[in-house]
């Protein structure tokens, strides 16, 4: 709660932005409320998963779960607590649409819902998703097949085992989504391993940047990286951009304008109230 309050107090809206790229990002990723057919298909699939009482043997190579330490979990529990939410999935869908990547890499497949949201926003792109747990990966394959998603290749194994292989196959990475291992050192290592394959127009998405003190520390380190020109805190996600047209290195937190209606000019600011 405290972490969200700190984010909320510092967050800006599109009405506070003057830099063209940051404004376009807010406009097209945060403020776009359009619904796409893909959303309906994915959420219909989710409803089935939420009713699935089959058990899965979890192999967790990261920081573990905040919900359950039990290595045997029901599919419906994974769908409720581990899979990406509909709101976050839609945001990633819009981010992919906005950045238009051709080569995508996801670290942490889970049930495949995040891969579905991202890949369906760029049907002609090549995407590799890595999942460490074999049983979870098997479910993800089934779910992607049910959605007739054909541009995602699933690698099964730890990130340490499969990341180099994925990078060699992709040759370059336009869009990188790091999820599934919420340890500071591991997160930074994955970023550095992928860095030679990133380029000026790439975007890196770090999930759960406020999940723990470790993740917040990792996020601060990435914000300060010498090649990062813009870092954007969306609370559940952190975005990193390397674009050379961003002349002044900057970091900001963004939130939808509806959460801060006084920033729209409907109400006088404290400065305006003081001078009138």
C-alpha positions as CSV (number, residue, x, y, z in Angstrom):
1,X,0.0,0.0,0.0
2,X,2.8,2.4,0.9
3,X,4.6,1.6,-2.3
4,X,1.5,2.4,-4.4
5,X,0.9,5.7,-2.4
6,X,4.5,6.8,-3.2
7,X,4.0,6.0,-6.8
8,X,0.6,7.7,-7.0
9,X,1.9,10.9,-5.4
10,X,4.8,11.2,-7.8
11,X,2.9,10.0,-11.0
12,X,2.2,12.4,-13.8
13,X,-0.6,12.3,-16.4
14,X,-0.6,13.1,-20.1
15,X,-1.5,16.7,-19.1
16,X,1.8,17.1,-17.4
17,X,3.9,16.0,-20.3
18,X,5.7,18.2,-22.9
19,X,8.2,15.7,-24.4
20,X,6.7,14.4,-27.6
21,X,7.6,10.7,-27.1
22,X,6.5,10.6,-23.5
23,X,3.2,12.2,-24.5
24,X,2.6,9.8,-27.3
25,X,3.4,6.9,-25.0
26,X,0.8,8.1,-22.5
27,X,-1.8,8.8,-25.2
28,X,-1.5,5.5,-27.0
29,X,-0.6,3.1,-24.2
30,X,-2.2,4.4,-21.1
31,X,-5.2,6.3,-22.4
32,X,-6.4,4.2,-25.3
33,X,-9.6,2.5,-24.1
34,X,-10.4,0.5,-27.3
35,X,-11.3,-3.2,-26.9
36,X,-10.0,-5.7,-29.4
37,X,-11.4,-9.1,-30.4
38,X,-8.2,-10.6,-29.0
39,X,-9.1,-9.5,-25.5
40,X,-12.4,-11.3,-25.6
41,X,-10.8,-14.5,-26.8
42,X,-8.1,-14.4,-24.1
43,X,-10.5,-13.6,-21.3
44,X,-12.8,-16.4,-22.4
45,X,-9.9,-18.8,-22.1
46,X,-9.0,-17.4,-18.7
47,X,-12.5,-18.2,-17.4
48,X,-12.0,-21.8,-18.3
49,X,-8.6,-21.8,-16.5
50,X,-10.2,-20.3,-13.4
51,X,-12.5,-23.3,-13.1
52,X,-9.7,-25.9,-13.8
53,X,-9.0,-27.9,-10.6
54,X,-6.2,-30.0,-12.1
55,X,-3.0,-29.9,-10.1
56,X,0.4,-28.8,-11.4
57,X,3.8,-29.6,-10.0
58,X,5.5,-26.2,-9.9
59,X,9.3,-25.9,-10.4
60,X,10.1,-22.3,-9.3
61,X,13.6,-21.0,-10.0
62,X,13.0,-17.4,-9.0
63,X,12.0,-15.7,-5.8
64,X,8.9,-17.8,-5.2
65,X,5.3,-16.9,-4.9
66,X,3.7,-14.4,-2.4
67,X,0.5,-16.5,-2.4
68,X,1.7,-20.1,-1.8
69,X,4.9,-22.0,-1.2
70,X,3.3,-25.3,-2.0
71,X,5.0,-26.9,-5.0
72,X,1.7,-28.4,-6.1
73,X,-1.0,-25.9,-7.1
74,X,-4.2,-26.0,-9.0
75,X,-4.5,-24.5,-12.4
76,X,-7.2,-22.2,-11.2
77,X,-4.9,-20.8,-8.5
78,X,-2.2,-20.1,-11.2
79,X,-4.8,-18.4,-13.3
80,X,-6.0,-16.2,-10.4
81,X,-2.7,-15.3,-8.8
82,X,0.2,-15.9,-11.3
83,X,-1.2,-15.1,-14.7
84,X,-1.2,-11.6,-16.0
85,X,-4.4,-9.6,-15.3
86,X,-6.7,-8.5,-18.0
87,X,-5.9,-4.9,-17.4
88,X,-2.2,-5.4,-17.5
89,X,-2.5,-7.7,-20.5
90,X,-4.4,-5.0,-22.4
91,X,-1.7,-2.5,-21.5
92,X,1.1,-4.7,-22.9
93,X,-1.0,-5.3,-26.0
94,X,-1.2,-1.5,-26.6
95,X,2.5,-1.1,-25.8
96,X,3.4,-3.7,-28.5
97,X,1.1,-1.9,-31.0
98,X,2.8,1.4,-30.2
99,X,6.4,0.1,-30.5
100,X,5.8,-2.3,-33.4
101,X,8.5,-4.8,-32.7
102,X,9.5,-7.6,-35.1
103,X,11.6,-9.7,-32.6
104,X,10.1,-10.2,-29.2
105,X,11.4,-12.1,-26.1
106,X,9.6,-13.0,-22.9
107,X,11.2,-14.4,-19.8
108,X,8.4,-16.1,-17.9
109,X,5.5,-17.7,-19.8
110,X,3.4,-19.0,-16.9
111,X,0.0,-20.1,-18.5
112,X,0.7,-18.2,-21.7
113,X,-1.8,-15.3,-21.3
114,X,0.9,-12.6,-21.3
115,X,2.4,-14.1,-24.4
116,X,-1.0,-14.2,-26.0
117,X,-1.7,-10.5,-25.3
118,X,1.7,-9.4,-26.6
119,X,1.9,-11.7,-29.7
120,X,-1.6,-10.9,-30.9
121,X,-0.7,-7.2,-31.0
122,X,2.1,-8.1,-33.5
123,X,0.9,-11.1,-35.5
124,X,3.8,-10.9,-38.0
125,X,6.5,-10.6,-35.3
126,X,8.6,-13.5,-34.1
127,X,8.3,-14.2,-30.4
128,X,10.2,-16.5,-28.1
129,X,8.9,-17.2,-24.5
130,X,10.9,-19.0,-21.9
131,X,9.3,-21.0,-19.1
132,X,11.2,-23.0,-16.5
133,X,8.4,-25.3,-15.2
134,X,7.7,-28.1,-17.7
135,X,4.1,-28.7,-16.5
136,X,3.3,-25.0,-16.7
137,X,4.9,-24.8,-20.1
138,X,2.7,-27.7,-21.3
139,X,-0.4,-25.8,-20.3
140,X,0.9,-22.6,-22.0
141,X,1.4,-24.5,-25.2
142,X,-2.2,-25.8,-25.0
143,X,-3.5,-22.3,-24.3
144,X,-1.6,-20.7,-27.2
145,X,-2.9,-23.4,-29.5
146,X,-6.5,-22.8,-28.4
147,X,-6.0,-19.2,-29.4
148,X,-4.4,-20.3,-32.7
149,X,-1.3,-18.3,-32.0
150,X,1.4,-19.4,-34.3
151,X,4.1,-16.8,-33.9
152,X,5.3,-17.8,-30.4
153,X,8.0,-20.4,-29.9
154,X,8.2,-21.8,-26.3
155,X,11.5,-22.7,-24.8
156,X,11.4,-24.9,-21.7
157,X,14.1,-24.6,-19.1
158,X,15.7,-22.1,-16.8
159,X,16.5,-18.7,-18.1
160,X,20.2,-19.4,-17.6
161,X,19.8,-22.5,-19.8
162,X,17.7,-21.1,-22.6
163,X,18.4,-17.3,-22.8
164,X,21.5,-17.5,-24.9
165,X,19.8,-20.0,-27.3
166,X,16.8,-17.6,-27.7
167,X,19.0,-14.6,-28.3
168,X,21.0,-16.5,-30.9
169,X,17.8,-17.5,-32.7
170,X,16.3,-14.0,-32.7
171,X,19.6,-12.2,-33.6
172,X,18.2,-8.9,-32.2
173,X,15.5,-8.0,-29.7
174,X,13.1,-5.2,-30.3
175,X,10.9,-5.9,-27.3
176,X,12.0,-7.6,-24.1
177,X,9.6,-8.6,-21.3
178,X,11.4,-9.7,-18.1
179,X,9.1,-11.6,-15.7
180,X,9.2,-14.8,-13.7
181,X,12.3,-14.2,-11.6
182,X,12.0,-11.5,-8.9
183,X,15.5,-11.5,-7.7
184,X,17.6,-8.3,-8.0
185,X,20.8,-10.0,-9.2
186,X,19.1,-12.3,-11.6
187,X,17.0,-9.5,-13.1
188,X,20.1,-7.3,-13.7
189,X,22.0,-10.3,-15.2
190,X,19.2,-11.0,-17.7
191,X,19.2,-7.4,-18.8
192,X,22.9,-7.3,-19.3
193,X,22.9,-10.6,-21.2
194,X,20.2,-9.2,-23.6
195,X,21.8,-5.8,-23.9
196,X,24.1,-6.6,-26.9
197,X,20.9,-7.7,-28.8
198,X,19.0,-4.5,-28.0
199,X,19.1,-1.4,-30.1
200,X,18.1,2.3,-30.1
201,X,14.4,1.6,-30.8
202,X,14.1,-1.4,-28.4
203,X,11.9,-1.3,-25.4
204,X,12.5,-3.3,-22.2
205,X,9.5,-4.1,-19.9
206,X,10.3,-5.1,-16.3
207,X,7.4,-6.7,-14.5
208,X,6.6,-6.1,-10.8
209,X,9.2,-3.4,-10.2
210,X,7.6,-2.7,-6.8
211,X,7.1,-6.3,-5.8
212,X,9.9,-6.2,-3.2
213,X,12.8,-4.1,-1.9
214,X,15.0,-6.2,-4.2
215,X,13.0,-5.4,-7.3
216,X,12.8,-1.7,-6.4
217,X,16.6,-1.7,-6.1
218,X,17.0,-3.5,-9.5
219,X,14.7,-0.9,-11.1
220,X,16.7,2.0,-9.7
221,X,19.9,0.4,-11.1
222,X,18.3,0.0,-14.5
223,X,17.0,3.6,-14.5
224,X,20.5,4.8,-14.0
225,X,22.0,2.6,-16.7
226,X,24.2,4.7,-19.1
227,X,22.4,3.5,-22.2
228,X,18.9,4.2,-20.9
229,X,17.5,7.5,-22.1
230,X,14.0,7.3,-20.6
231,X,12.6,5.1,-17.8
232,X,8.8,5.0,-17.1
233,X,7.3,3.7,-13.9
234,X,3.7,2.3,-14.5
235,X,3.7,0.7,-11.0
236,X,3.2,-2.9,-12.2
237,X,5.6,-2.4,-15.0
238,X,8.8,-0.4,-15.7
239,X,9.6,0.6,-19.2
240,X,13.1,1.4,-20.5
241,X,13.9,3.2,-23.7
242,X,17.2,3.9,-25.5
243,X,16.0,6.3,-28.2
244,X,18.7,8.9,-29.2
245,X,16.1,11.6,-29.9
246,X,15.5,11.8,-26.1
247,X,18.3,14.2,-25.5
248,X,17.9,14.6,-21.7
249,X,18.0,11.4,-19.7
250,X,14.9,11.3,-17.6
251,X,12.7,9.1,-15.3
252,X,9.1,9.5,-14.7
253,X,6.0,7.8,-13.2
254,X,2.9,7.8,-15.3
255,X,-0.8,7.2,-14.4
256,X,-4.0,7.4,-16.3
257,X,-5.5,10.9,-16.2
258,X,-8.8,9.7,-14.7
259,X,-7.0,8.9,-11.5
260,X,-5.9,12.5,-11.1
261,X,-8.8,14.6,-12.5
262,X,-7.4,17.8,-10.9
263,X,-4.5,17.6,-13.4
264,X,-7.0,18.0,-16.3
265,X,-7.7,21.6,-15.4
266,X,-11.1,21.0,-14.0
267,X,-10.0,22.3,-10.7
268,X,-7.6,25.2,-10.0
269,X,-4.1,24.1,-8.8
270,X,-2.8,25.4,-5.5
271,X,-0.7,28.0,-7.5
272,X,-3.8,29.2,-9.4
273,X,-5.8,29.3,-6.2
274,X,-3.1,31.4,-4.5
275,X,-2.9,34.0,-7.4
276,X,-6.7,34.5,-8.0
